[in-house]
Amino acid sequence: MTDVRVAHTADLSPADRTALRELLDAAFDGDFSDEDWDHTLGGAHALAWSGEVLVGHAAVVQRRFVHGGRALRTGYVEGVAVRADHRRLGIGAAVMAPVERIIRAAYDLGALSSSEIGVPFYEARGWQRWQGETWSLTPAGRERTADDDDSVYVLPVTAIDRTGPLTCDWRDGDVW
């Protein structure tokens, strides 16, 4: 049986953080950087436990995006992972459900960057590919992020034109 708990980063114990980092490192086959880890912290975490073993995770952190001349309070999804021996059992959906509830209740927009393998999962949950250009507000000014155009997905909370440019706030590492 899987138990999903939601907690803010501040409420995760050191053991929880260690288990989470180990899950993310394993799920991303070692391609989960310290910057990726930093992006995952500071918001709400949905943690799926099978007994004492962490088997799934998704987080939502607040970011600011600019679209249509206004700043949007955006719930950005990070660190979605399911332990390899627990995949295809509904755990991904179980951790995304509370994250999506938080987005719908607290943000103007939900957003995430998906790998190709994740696209069918997110689309089945109602996430929609951003159809416009993507940009980032960098220390050097606004810069185009064309390589990310096809990987940005949004969960609109209110009506939004997905064909215009979308600009994300700056952060170290991958901006999307």
Helices and strands as residue ranges (DSSP letters): E 2-8, G 9-11, H 14-27, H 34-40, E 44-50, E 53-67, E 70-82, G 84-86, H 91-106, E 109-113, G 116-118, H 119-124, E 128-129, E 134-138, E 141-144, G 146-148, E 152-156, E 166-168
